[in-house]
Amino acid sequence: MFRRVSRERVHTVSGGEVAGILVAVFWAILVSFLAVALARLAQTLRATTKLVADVTDQAVPLLADASTAVRSAQTQIERVDAIASDVQEVTSNASALSTTVASTFGGPWSRSPPSATACAGPSAAARRTRRSGSGAT
């Protein structure tokens, strides 16, 4: 097909040799493209690694701050719980006190004046004694 002329002899290139050269060139181009793709992939992986390291460096202090905030909130909740418990105890004591006051001042004293009630007791006992007929001996 192709003829190469040299001074000493003429060399003819066959179809198989042309096909072999084409395949070799194709493989060289393919390997070049794969090398470029691998280089870009390596660059992307380096950038991703740097990004993850930066995010980690920023996330660790944020997590520490969040942990501190949660501990502080827990402390405040415990304080509020103690205050609520104290309020419940005060409420119970106030209820018991109001019941005691109501039973103390809500008895016979509230129906009549204190002097009349105090005087009615001995005079009523004396009347009962006279009715029954037994006198003081």
Secondary structure, 3 states (H helix, E strand, C coil): CEEEECCCCEEEECHHHHHHHHHHHHHHHHHHHHHHHHHHHHHHHHHHHHHHHHHHHHHHHHHHHHHHHHHHHHHHHHHHHHHHHHHHHHHHHHHHHHHHHHHHHCCHHHCCCHHHHHHHHHHHHHHHHHHHCCCCC
